[in-house]
Amino acid sequence: MLGIFSNLLDDAEVGAIGSSIFEHEMPSSIERGVLIRATKDGIVVDPEIPDYYDFNLEVIVRAMTLEDGEGLLSTVQSTLTSDKEKIVSTSSDRQPIAKLNFMKPRKFPIVSSRPEGAGYEWNFGIHVNLVTIKTV
């Protein structure tokens, strides 16, 4: 499911999946990139409403300078914010995979220096509501 959001960032040319856009974890060697992962409480599944999900994502933006990071953060936030319904397709074959009802930031980003050394990371949450689309 995280691929939906990686594809949105890739389509917006924020970066490239696997080299500057990551799901679940981002290698410490990456100096500039975006990590998307589920929050620690996970994604709740409701058996009464199949294929419907309302959950939070954690997004981490990493950059070597505050200026570069603020710019990347702004681009990521605008790409991952929408209050309009949107059909999302896969990057490779353009098959519809989800209908996004909305994506909204939960809190202002928290910036901190990287524990591994130089650079900074911005951490923020996004509230997501979507329905997955089954292809036949």
DSSP file (Angstrom, degrees, kcal/mol; ACC not computed):
  #  RESIDUE AA STRUCTURE BP1 BP2  ACC     N-H-->O    O-->H-N    N-H-->O    O-->H-N    TCO  KAPPA ALPHA  PHI   PSI    X-CA   Y-CA   Z-CA
    1    1 A M    >         0   0    0      0, 0.0     3,-1.5     0, 0.0     4,-0.5   0.000 360.0 360.0 360.0 -29.2    0.0    0.0    0.0
    2    2 A L  T >>  +     0   0    0      1,-0.3     4,-1.9     2,-0.2     3,-0.8   0.772 360.0  74.5 -63.9 -23.7    2.9    2.4    0.6
    3    3 A G  H 3> S+     0   0    0      1,-0.2     4,-2.7     2,-0.2    -1,-0.3   0.784  83.4  66.9 -59.5 -27.9    3.7    2.1   -3.1
    4    4 A I  H <> S+     0   0    0     -3,-1.5     4,-1.5     1,-0.2    -1,-0.2   0.928 107.4  38.7 -56.4 -45.4    0.6    4.4   -3.8
    5    5 A F  H <> S+     0   0    0     -3,-0.8     4,-2.0    -4,-0.5    -2,-0.2   0.832 113.3  54.3 -79.9 -34.2    2.5    7.3   -2.1
    6    6 A S  H  X S+     0   0    0     -4,-1.9     4,-2.6     2,-0.2    -2,-0.2   0.913 109.1  50.4 -61.9 -42.4    5.9    6.4   -3.5
    7    7 A N  H  X S+     0   0    0     -4,-2.7     4,-3.2     2,-0.2     5,-0.2   0.888 107.0  53.8 -64.4 -39.1    4.3    6.5   -7.0
    8    8 A L  H  X S+     0   0    0     -4,-1.5     4,-1.6    -5,-0.2    -1,-0.2   0.928 112.3  44.0 -60.0 -44.2    2.7    9.9   -6.3
    9    9 A L  H  <>S+     0   0    0     -4,-2.0     5,-2.6     2,-0.2     6,-0.5   0.903 114.8  49.0 -67.0 -40.8    6.1   11.3   -5.4
   10   10 A D  H ><5S+     0   0    0     -4,-2.6     3,-1.7     1,-0.2    -2,-0.2   0.924 110.1  50.8 -63.9 -45.4    7.8    9.6   -8.3
   11   11 A D  H 3<5S+     0   0    0     -4,-3.2    -1,-0.2     1,-0.3    -2,-0.2   0.831 108.6  52.4 -62.1 -32.2    5.2   10.9  -10.7
   12   12 A A  T 3<5S-     0   0    0     -4,-1.6    -1,-0.3    -5,-0.2    -2,-0.2   0.389 115.1-120.0 -84.1   4.0    5.7   14.5   -9.4
   13   13 A E  T < 5S+     0   0    0     -3,-1.7    -3,-0.2     2,-0.2    -2,-0.1   0.814  70.3 138.1  60.1  34.4    9.4   14.1  -10.0
   14   14 A V  S   <S-     0   0    0     -5,-2.6     2,-0.3     1,-0.2    -4,-0.2   0.809  78.9 -51.9 -71.8 -31.6   10.3   14.6   -6.3
   15   15 A G        -     0   0    0     -6,-0.5     2,-0.4    -5,-0.1    -1,-0.2  -0.929  66.3 -74.7-178.4-163.5   12.8   11.7   -6.7
   16   16 A A    >>> -     0   0    0     -2,-0.3     4,-2.8    -3,-0.1     3,-1.8  -0.973  44.9-107.7-124.0 135.4   13.1    8.2   -7.9
   17   17 A I  B 345S+a   21   0A   0     -2,-0.4     5,-0.2     1,-0.3   -10,-0.0  -0.385 104.9  15.8 -60.9 128.5   11.8    5.1   -6.1
   18   18 A G  T 345S+     0   0    0      3,-3.1    -1,-0.3    -2,-0.1     4,-0.1   0.168 127.6  52.5  94.1 -17.8   14.7    3.1   -4.7
   19   19 A S  T <45S-     0   0    0     -3,-1.8    -2,-0.2     2,-0.2     3,-0.1   0.670 134.3  -5.0-118.8 -30.6   17.3    5.9   -5.0
   20   20 A S  T  <5S+     0   0    0     -4,-2.8    14,-2.4     1,-0.3     2,-0.4   0.383 125.9  63.2-140.8  -3.5   15.7    8.9   -3.2
   21   21 A I  E   < +ab  17  34A   0     -5,-1.8    -3,-3.1    12,-0.2     2,-0.3  -0.995  67.1 177.8-123.8 125.6   12.2    7.7   -2.4
   22   22 A F  E     - b   0  35A   0     12,-2.9    14,-2.4    -2,-0.4     2,-0.4  -0.916  22.5-146.4-132.1 153.2   11.9    4.8    0.0
   23   23 A E  E    S- b   0  36A   0     -2,-0.3     2,-2.2     2,-0.3    14,-0.2  -0.948  80.6  -7.3-115.9 139.7    9.3    2.7    1.8
   24   24 A H  S    S+     0   0    0     12,-2.2     2,-0.3    -2,-0.4    13,-0.1  -0.264 131.2  17.1  74.4 -50.6    9.7    1.2    5.3
   25   25 A E        -     0   0    0     -2,-2.2    -2,-0.3    11,-0.1    11,-0.1  -0.997  59.4-149.5-152.0 151.8   13.4    2.2    5.7
   26   26 A M        -     0   0    0     -2,-0.3     9,-0.1    -4,-0.1     7,-0.0  -0.986  33.8-112.0-121.5 126.6   16.0    4.6    4.1
   27   27 A P    >   -     0   0    0      0, 0.0     3,-1.6     0, 0.0    -5,-0.0  -0.241  20.9-126.8 -56.6 143.5   19.6    3.6    4.1
   28   28 A S  T 3  S+     0   0    0      1,-0.3    88,-0.0     3,-0.0    -2,-0.0   0.715 106.3  68.1 -65.2 -19.6   21.8    5.8    6.4
   29   29 A S  T 3  S+     0   0    0      2,-0.0     2,-0.4     0, 0.0    -1,-0.3   0.646  75.5 102.1 -74.8 -14.2   24.1    6.5    3.4
   30   30 A I    <   -     0   0    0     -3,-1.6     3,-0.2     1,-0.2   -10,-0.1  -0.590  48.9-175.2 -75.3 123.5   21.4    8.5    1.6
   31   31 A E  S    S+     0   0    0     -2,-0.4     2,-0.4     1,-0.3    -1,-0.2   0.741  74.1  26.9 -90.4 -26.0   22.0   12.2    2.0
   32   32 A R  S    S+     0   0    0     31,-0.2     2,-0.3    32,-0.1    -1,-0.3  -0.957  87.4 103.5-140.9 118.2   18.8   13.5    0.3
   33   33 A G  E     - C   0  62A   0     29,-1.8    29,-2.9    -2,-0.4     2,-0.4  -0.989  53.9-107.4-174.9 179.9   15.6   11.5    0.2
   34   34 A V  E     -bC  21  61A   0    -14,-2.4   -12,-2.9    -2,-0.3     2,-0.4  -0.995  21.1-162.1-131.7 132.6   12.1   10.7    1.4
   35   35 A L  E     -bC  22  60A   0     25,-2.9    25,-2.4    -2,-0.4     2,-0.4  -0.956   3.5-168.9-115.9 132.8   11.0    7.8    3.5
   36   36 A I  E     +bC  23  59A   0    -14,-2.4   -12,-2.2    -2,-0.4     2,-0.3  -0.985  20.0 152.5-120.3 129.2    7.3    6.7    3.7
   37   37 A R  E     - C   0  58A   0     21,-2.3    21,-3.3    -2,-0.4     2,-0.1  -0.990  45.7 -97.2-151.6 158.6    6.2    4.2    6.4
   38   38 A A  E     - C   0  57A   0     -2,-0.3    19,-0.2    19,-0.2     5,-0.1  -0.422  48.0-106.5 -70.3 151.2    3.2    3.2    8.4
   39   39 A T    >   -     0   0    0     17,-1.2     3,-2.3     3,-0.2    -1,-0.1  -0.271  38.1 -95.8 -72.4 168.8    3.0    4.6   11.9
   40   40 A K  T 3  S+     0   0    0      1,-0.3    -1,-0.1     2,-0.1     3,-0.1   0.735 124.2  60.6 -61.8 -23.2    3.7    2.3   14.8
   41   41 A D  T 3  S-     0   0    0      1,-0.2    -1,-0.3    15,-0.0    -2,-0.0   0.530 100.9-148.2 -83.1  -3.8   -0.1    1.6   15.3
   42   42 A G    <   -     0   0    0     -3,-2.3     2,-0.6     1,-0.1    14,-0.4  -0.106  30.3 -51.0  75.3-170.5   -0.2    0.2   11.7
   43   43 A I        -     0   0    0     12,-0.1     2,-0.2    -3,-0.1    12,-0.1  -0.938  56.7-134.0-109.7 115.2   -3.1    0.3    9.2
   44   44 A V        -     0   0    0     -2,-0.6     2,-0.5    10,-0.3    10,-0.3  -0.450  12.9-151.1 -73.2 137.7   -6.4   -1.0   10.7
   45   45 A V        -     0   0    0     -2,-0.2     8,-0.1     8,-0.1     3,-0.1  -0.944   3.3-159.1-109.9 127.6   -8.4   -3.4    8.7
   46   46 A D    >   -     0   0    0     -2,-0.5     3,-1.3     6,-0.5     6,-0.3  -0.920   5.0-162.2-108.0 109.9  -12.2   -3.4    9.1
   47   47 A P  T 3  S+     0   0    0      0, 0.0    -1,-0.1     0, 0.0    -2,-0.0   0.710  90.6  61.0 -64.8 -18.0  -13.7   -6.7    8.0
   48   48 A E  T 3  S+     0   0    0      1,-0.3    -2,-0.0    -3,-0.1    -3,-0.0   0.730 112.4  36.0 -78.4 -22.7  -17.1   -5.0    7.8
   49   49 A I  S X  S-     0   0    0     -3,-1.3     3,-1.5     3,-0.1    -3,-0.4  -0.691  86.5-158.0-130.5  79.3  -15.9   -2.5    5.1
   50   50 A P  T 3  S+     0   0    0      0, 0.0     3,-0.1     0, 0.0    -5,-0.0  -0.252  73.1  12.2 -62.5 144.7  -13.4   -4.4    2.8
   51   51 A D  T 3  S+     0   0    0      1,-0.2    81,-2.4    80,-0.1     2,-0.5   0.498  98.0 116.7  71.2   6.8  -10.9   -2.3    0.8
   52   52 A Y  E <   - D   0 131A   0     -3,-1.5    -6,-0.5    -6,-0.3     2,-0.4  -0.914  41.1-179.7-107.8 130.6  -11.6    0.9    2.8
   53   53 A Y  E     - D   0 130A   0     77,-2.9    77,-2.6    -2,-0.5     2,-0.4  -0.993  20.1-179.8-136.7 137.1   -8.7    2.3    4.9
   54   54 A D  E     + D   0 129A   0     -2,-0.4   -10,-0.3   -10,-0.3     2,-0.3  -0.956  36.9 131.0-132.4 111.4   -8.4    5.3    7.2
   55   55 A F  E     - D   0 128A   0     73,-2.4    73,-3.6    -2,-0.4     2,-0.4  -0.891  49.9-105.1-154.6 175.2   -4.9    5.6    8.6
   56   56 A N  E     - D   0 127A   0    -14,-0.4   -17,-1.2    -2,-0.3     2,-0.3  -0.896  23.3-158.6-114.1 143.7   -1.8    7.7    9.3
   57   57 A L  E     -CD  38 126A   0     69,-2.6    69,-2.2    -2,-0.4     2,-0.5  -0.899  12.1-138.0-115.2 149.6    1.5    7.6    7.5
   58   58 A E  E     -CD  37 125A   0    -21,-3.3   -21,-2.3    -2,-0.3     2,-0.4  -0.929  19.9-167.7-104.7 132.1    4.9    8.8    8.8
   59   59 A V  E     -CD  36 124A   0     65,-3.0    65,-2.4    -2,-0.5     2,-0.5  -0.978   4.0-168.7-122.7 131.6    7.0   10.8    6.3
   60   60 A I  E     -CD  35 123A   0    -25,-2.4   -25,-2.9    -2,-0.4     2,-0.5  -0.983   2.6-164.7-122.0 126.4   10.7   11.6    6.8
   61   61 A V  E     -CD  34 122A   0     61,-2.6    61,-2.8    -2,-0.5     2,-0.4  -0.934   9.3-164.9-109.6 131.3   12.5   14.0    4.6
   62   62 A R  E     +CD  33 121A   0    -29,-2.9   -29,-1.8    -2,-0.5     2,-0.3  -0.948  17.0 153.5-121.5 137.5   16.3   14.1    4.8
   63   63 A A  E     - D   0 120A   0     57,-2.0    57,-3.4    -2,-0.4   -31,-0.2  -0.979  45.5-124.8-154.5 161.1   18.7   16.7    3.4
   64   64 A M  S    S+     0   0    0     -2,-0.3    55,-0.4    55,-0.3     2,-0.3   0.784  94.5  38.8 -80.8 -28.7   22.2   18.0    4.2
   65   65 A T  S  > S-     0   0    0      1,-0.1     4,-2.3    53,-0.1     5,-0.2  -0.884  76.6-126.3-123.1 155.6   21.2   21.6    4.6
   66   66 A L  H  > S+     0   0    0     -2,-0.3     4,-2.6     2,-0.2     5,-0.2   0.903 111.4  52.0 -62.3 -41.3   18.2   23.3    6.2
   67   67 A E  H  > S+     0   0    0      2,-0.2     4,-1.8     1,-0.2    -1,-0.2   0.940 112.3  43.6 -62.8 -48.8   17.5   25.3    3.1
   68   68 A D  H  > S+     0   0    0      1,-0.2     4,-2.4     2,-0.2    -1,-0.2   0.911 114.9  50.7 -62.9 -42.7   17.5   22.2    0.8
   69   69 A G  H  X S+     0   0    0     -4,-2.3     4,-3.0     1,-0.2    -2,-0.2   0.890 107.2  52.2 -64.4 -40.9   15.5   20.2    3.3
   70   70 A E  H  X S+     0   0    0     -4,-2.6     4,-2.1     2,-0.2    -1,-0.2   0.890 111.3  48.5 -63.4 -38.3   12.8   23.0    3.7
   71   71 A G  H  X S+     0   0    0     -4,-1.8     4,-1.9     2,-0.2    -2,-0.2   0.930 114.1  44.6 -65.8 -46.2   12.5   23.1   -0.1
   72   72 A L  H  X S+     0   0    0     -4,-2.4     4,-2.7     1,-0.2     5,-0.2   0.910 112.2  53.5 -64.1 -42.4   12.2   19.3   -0.4
   73   73 A L  H  X S+     0   0    0     -4,-3.0     4,-2.9     1,-0.2     5,-0.2   0.916 107.6  50.8 -57.4 -46.0    9.8   19.2    2.5
   74   74 A S  H  X S+     0   0    0     -4,-2.1     4,-2.2     1,-0.2    -1,-0.2   0.905 111.9  47.0 -60.3 -43.3    7.5   21.8    0.9
   75   75 A T  H  X S+     0   0    0     -4,-1.9     4,-2.0     2,-0.2    -2,-0.2   0.916 113.6  47.8 -65.6 -43.9    7.4   19.8   -2.4
   76   76 A V  H  X S+     0   0    0     -4,-2.7     4,-2.3     1,-0.2    -2,-0.2   0.932 112.5  49.1 -63.1 -46.5    6.7   16.5   -0.6
   77   77 A Q  H  < S+     0   0    0     -4,-2.9    -2,-0.2     1,-0.2    -1,-0.2   0.908 111.9  47.6 -62.7 -41.8    3.9   18.1    1.6
   78   78 A S  H >< S+     0   0    0     -4,-2.2     3,-0.9    -5,-0.2    -1,-0.2   0.865 113.0  49.6 -68.6 -33.3    2.2   19.7   -1.4
   79   79 A T  H 3< S+     0   0    0     -4,-2.0    -2,-0.2     1,-0.2    -1,-0.2   0.874 114.3  44.6 -69.8 -37.0    2.4   16.4   -3.4
   80   80 A L  T 3< S+     0   0    0     -4,-2.3     2,-0.4    -5,-0.2    -1,-0.2   0.019  98.1  87.1 -99.8  27.7    1.0   14.4   -0.5
   81   81 A T    <   +     0   0    0     -3,-0.9     2,-0.3    23,-0.1    23,-0.2  -0.992  46.6 141.5-127.6 125.9   -1.8   16.8    0.4
   82   82 A S  B     -E  103   0A   0     21,-2.7    21,-2.9    -2,-0.4     4,-0.1  -0.937  31.6-173.2-160.8 137.3   -5.2   16.7   -1.3
   83   83 A D  S    S+     0   0    0     -2,-0.3     2,-0.4    19,-0.2    19,-0.1   0.197  70.4  85.9-113.2  13.8   -8.8   17.1   -0.2
   84   84 A K  S    S-     0   0    0     19,-0.1    16,-0.1     1,-0.0     2,-0.0  -0.885  89.1-100.9-113.3 145.5  -10.2   16.1   -3.6
   85   85 A E        -     0   0    0     -2,-0.4     2,-0.3    14,-0.1    16,-0.2  -0.372  46.1-178.6 -62.0 140.8  -10.9   12.5   -4.7
   86   86 A K  E     -F  100   0A   0     14,-2.0    14,-3.1    -4,-0.1     2,-0.5  -0.991  26.1-135.6-146.9 132.5   -8.2   11.2   -6.9
   87   87 A I  E     -F   99   0A   0     -2,-0.3     2,-0.4    12,-0.2    12,-0.2  -0.794  24.6-155.2 -88.0 128.4   -7.7    7.9   -8.7
   88   88 A V  E     -F   98   0A   0     10,-3.0     9,-3.3    -2,-0.5    10,-1.5  -0.890   9.3-167.2-109.1 134.7   -4.1    6.7   -8.3
   89   89 A S  E     -F   96   0A   0     -2,-0.4     2,-0.1     7,-0.3     6,-0.0  -0.749  28.9 -97.1-114.7 162.7   -2.5    4.3  -10.9
   90   90 A T     >  -     0   0    0      5,-1.9     4,-1.0    -2,-0.3    -1,-0.1  -0.467  30.1-127.7 -73.2 152.7    0.6    2.2  -10.8
   91   91 A S  T  4 S+     0   0    0      2,-0.1    -1,-0.1    -2,-0.1    -2,-0.0   0.879 100.6  48.4 -69.0 -37.6    3.6    3.8  -12.5
   92   92 A S  T  4 S+     0   0    0      1,-0.2    -1,-0.1     3,-0.1    -3,-0.0   0.970 130.2   8.9 -74.5 -55.1    4.4    0.8  -14.8
   93   93 A D  T  4 S-     0   0    0      2,-0.1    -1,-0.2     0, 0.0    -2,-0.1   0.382  90.0-125.6-112.3   4.6    1.1   -0.1  -16.4
   94   94 A R     <  +     0   0    0     -4,-1.0    -3,-0.1     1,-0.2    -2,-0.0   0.715  51.8 158.4  60.0  23.9   -1.1    2.8  -15.3
   95   95 A Q        -     0   0    0      1,-0.1    -5,-1.9    -6,-0.0    -1,-0.2  -0.618  49.0-109.9 -74.7 134.2   -3.7    0.4  -13.8
   96   96 A P  E     +F   89   0A   0      0, 0.0    -7,-0.3     0, 0.0     3,-0.1  -0.468  43.4 168.2 -65.7 133.9   -5.9    2.1  -11.2
   97   97 A I  E     +     0   0A   0     -9,-3.3    36,-2.4     1,-0.4     2,-0.3   0.578  56.9   8.4-121.8 -18.5   -5.1    0.8   -7.7
   98   98 A A  E     -FG  88 132A   0    -10,-1.5   -10,-3.0    34,-0.3     2,-0.6  -0.993  51.8-135.2-160.9 154.0   -6.8    3.2   -5.3
   99   99 A K  E     -FG  87 131A   0     32,-3.0    32,-1.9    -2,-0.3     2,-0.6  -0.958  27.4-150.4-110.6 110.9   -9.2    6.1   -4.9
  100  100 A L  E     -FG  86 130A   0    -14,-3.1   -14,-2.0    -2,-0.6    30,-0.2  -0.707  14.6-175.4 -81.2 121.4   -7.8    8.6   -2.5
  101  101 A N  E     -     0   0A   0     28,-2.7     2,-0.3    -2,-0.6    29,-0.2   0.872  67.9 -26.9 -82.8 -41.1  -10.5   10.4   -0.7
  102  102 A F  E     - G   0 129A   0     27,-1.5    27,-2.2   -16,-0.1    -1,-0.4  -0.963  44.5-159.2-166.0 158.5   -8.1   12.7    1.1
  103  103 A M  E     +EG  82 128A   0    -21,-2.9   -21,-2.7    -2,-0.3    25,-0.2  -0.963  25.8 171.0-138.9 122.7   -4.5   13.1    2.4
  104  104 A K  E     - G   0 127A   0     23,-2.5    23,-3.7    -2,-0.3   -23,-0.1  -0.995  36.2-108.9-138.0 139.1   -4.0   15.8    5.0
  105  105 A P  E     - G   0 126A   0      0, 0.0    21,-0.3     0, 0.0     3,-0.1  -0.367  21.7-160.3 -62.0 144.6   -1.0   16.7    7.2
  106  106 A R        -     0   0    0     19,-2.8     2,-0.3     1,-0.3    20,-0.1   0.803  67.6  -1.9 -94.6 -36.4   -1.6   15.8   10.9
  107  107 A K  S    S-     0   0    0     18,-0.7    -1,-0.3     3,-0.0    18,-0.2  -0.940  83.4 -83.4-148.2 164.6    1.1   18.0   12.6
  108  108 A F        -     0   0    0     -2,-0.3    17,-0.1     1,-0.1    15,-0.1  -0.478  62.3 -93.2 -67.5 147.4    3.7   20.5   11.7
  109  109 A P        -     0   0    0      0, 0.0     2,-0.5     0, 0.0    15,-0.2  -0.277  30.8-139.3 -63.3 147.7    7.1   18.8   10.8
  110  110 A I  E     -H  123   0A   0     13,-2.5    13,-2.5    -3,-0.1     2,-0.4  -0.950  17.7-155.8-106.3 125.2    9.6   18.2   13.5
  111  111 A V  E     +H  122   0A   0     -2,-0.5     2,-0.3    11,-0.2    11,-0.2  -0.837  20.0 162.8-104.6 140.1   13.2   18.9   12.4
  112  112 A S  E     -H  121   0A   0      9,-2.3     9,-2.7    -2,-0.4     2,-0.2  -0.983  40.5-100.6-148.3 157.6   16.2   17.3   14.0
  113  113 A S  E     -H  120   0A   0     -2,-0.3     7,-0.3     7,-0.2     5,-0.1  -0.512  50.0 -99.1 -76.2 151.4   19.9   16.7   13.2
  114  114 A R    >   -     0   0    0      5,-1.9     3,-1.1     3,-0.3    -1,-0.1  -0.493  19.3-141.9 -73.0 136.3   20.7   13.3   12.0
  115  115 A P  T 3  S+     0   0    0      0, 0.0    -1,-0.1     0, 0.0     3,-0.1   0.782  99.3  60.6 -67.6 -25.1   22.1   11.0   14.7
  116  116 A E  T 3  S-     0   0    0      1,-0.1     2,-0.4     2,-0.1    -2,-0.0   0.577 120.7 -86.7 -80.0  -8.8   24.6    9.4   12.1
  117  117 A G  S <  S+     0   0    0     -3,-1.1    -3,-0.3     2,-0.1    -1,-0.1  -0.995  85.6  26.8 145.1-140.0   26.3   12.7   11.4
  118  118 A A  S    S+     0   0    0     -2,-0.4     2,-0.1    -5,-0.1    -2,-0.1  -0.185  89.9  41.6 -66.0 151.1   25.8   15.7    9.1
  119  119 A G  S    S-     0   0    0    -55,-0.4    -5,-1.9    -4,-0.0     2,-0.3  -0.403  70.3 -97.4 107.6 178.0   22.4   16.7    7.8
  120  120 A Y  E     -DH  63 113A   0    -57,-3.4   -57,-2.0    -7,-0.3     2,-0.4  -0.907  15.9-150.6-136.6 159.1   18.8   17.0    9.0
  121  121 A E  E     -DH  62 112A   0     -9,-2.7    -9,-2.3    -2,-0.3     2,-0.5  -1.000   4.5-156.3-134.0 138.2   15.6   15.1    9.0
  122  122 A W  E     -DH  61 111A   0    -61,-2.8   -61,-2.6    -2,-0.4     2,-0.5  -0.954  13.0-165.4-110.5 129.4   12.0   16.4    9.0
  123  123 A N  E     +DH  60 110A   0    -13,-2.5   -13,-2.5    -2,-0.5     2,-0.3  -0.963  18.0 153.2-120.0 128.9    9.4   14.1   10.4
  124  124 A F  E     -D   59   0A   0    -65,-2.4   -65,-3.0    -2,-0.5     2,-0.3  -0.982  32.1-124.9-150.0 162.1    5.6   14.6    9.9
  125  125 A G  E     -D   58   0A   0     -2,-0.3   -19,-2.8   -67,-0.2   -18,-0.7  -0.795  13.0-158.1-110.6 151.7    2.4   12.6    9.7
  126  126 A I  E     -DG  57 105A   0    -69,-2.2   -69,-2.6    -2,-0.3     2,-0.5  -0.996  12.8-140.6-128.3 132.8   -0.3   12.4    7.1
  127  127 A H  E     -DG  56 104A   0    -23,-3.7   -23,-2.5    -2,-0.4     2,-0.4  -0.830  27.4-169.1 -91.2 126.2   -3.9   11.3    7.6
  128  128 A V  E     -DG  55 103A   0    -73,-3.6   -73,-2.4    -2,-0.5     2,-0.4  -0.930  17.7-175.4-123.0 140.2   -5.0    9.2    4.6
  129  129 A N  E     +DG  54 102A   0    -27,-2.2   -28,-2.7    -2,-0.4   -27,-1.5  -0.982  26.6 146.5-132.7 121.6   -8.5    7.9    3.6
  130  130 A L  E     -DG  53 100A   0    -77,-2.6   -77,-2.9    -2,-0.4     2,-0.4  -0.966  40.1-138.8-151.7 164.8   -8.7    5.6    0.6
  131  131 A V  E     -DG  52  99A   0    -32,-1.9   -32,-3.0    -2,-0.3   -79,-0.2  -0.999  27.7-132.0-125.3 127.0  -10.4    2.7   -1.1
  132  132 A T  E     - G   0  98A   0    -81,-2.4     2,-0.5    -2,-0.4   -34,-0.3  -0.518  17.2-136.3 -77.6 149.9   -8.3    0.2   -2.9
  133  133 A I        -     0   0    0    -36,-2.4     2,-0.5    -2,-0.2   -82,-0.0  -0.928  10.0-145.1-110.2 123.2   -9.5   -0.8   -6.4
  134  134 A K        -     0   0    0     -2,-0.5     2,-0.3     2,-0.0   -37,-0.0  -0.738  11.8-148.9 -87.0 129.8   -9.5   -4.5   -7.4
  135  135 A T              0   0    0     -2,-0.5   -40,-0.0     1,-0.1   -38,-0.0  -0.766 360.0 360.0 -97.0 147.8   -8.6   -5.2  -11.0
  136  136 A V              0   0    0     -2,-0.3    -1,-0.1     0, 0.0    -2,-0.0   0.423 360.0 360.0 -96.5 360.0  -10.1   -8.2  -12.7
